[in-house]
Amino acid sequence: MSITAIIPVREGSRRLKNKNIAPFAGTNLLINKINQLKQVDAITNIVVSSDSDLMLAMASSQGVLTHKRAPEFCDEKTKTFGEVVAYICENVPGDDILWATCTAPLVFPRHYKEAIKLYHEALEQGYDSLVSMEKFKRYLWDDNGPVNYELGIKHVPSQQLPPLYFVTDGILLAPREKMIEWKYFHGHNPYRYILDKRTSIDIDDGLDLACARAWLDMDESVSQIDPYIVERGGGAASNCFRLSAGQYAGTERKVAA
């Protein structure tokens, strides 16, 4: 079974100009993603699909395959999203497709390796695809008011809310023929591959890009710290939150001022 990783990029970007080739990690987002995918042995082919000659040239310089996309499959107007997915999948090789966006730069090779292993296991268990998601518990409203909690006496702490999930677009895996049939990159019964907040970042605007750059070199354990737990002993966690009397006084004076 062969896996083809597709990196979809296009010339236009509404919120952040040229975001797919924005500087990142000593190179740019596109080449960064190509380099990450090259480290995953289970991936047979890497294909950059784009309407941009510049981005396709970058891909060729890295020794990966390219797919020149017709303009109508990039303008987000002429063709539906589903038609774009099917069109790209019809024009690349491989039994399975790994949709790997370069705007998810903190999805590292080890995540792809783990996801591919879990994907094969998931198919045997009856799942039809694999999708990376972030689990969260937040108070949500729509135009009519609260969606997942009640106001007043029945209000509960956020940690008691039922978990919700959003698709991160970092890893999407499914059989190529199924993606063409569904005109989508996952089915109705996907395996949920849960990523943490740091890994789940998807760059859509300048603030996202700044966050991804800041988090790139951050020790991963920092994003796993429970902010509500502070050690009472002399451990490192307690030292992080302890203020001396002088420091506290200084903080108090600044607030008062």
Secondary structure, DSSP 8 states (H G I E B T S, - for coil): --EEEEEE--S--SSSTTGGG-EETTEEHHHHHHHHHHT-TT--EEEEEES-HHHHHHHHHTT-EEEE--GGGTSSSSS-HHHHHHHHHHTS--SEEEE--TT-TT--HHHHHHHHHHHHHHHHTT--EEEEEEEE----EETTEESSS-SGGG---GGGS--EEEEEEEEEEEEHHHHHHHTSSS-SSEEEEE--TTTT----SHHHHHHHHHHHTS-GGGGG--TT---SSSSHHHHHH---HHHHHHHHHHHH-
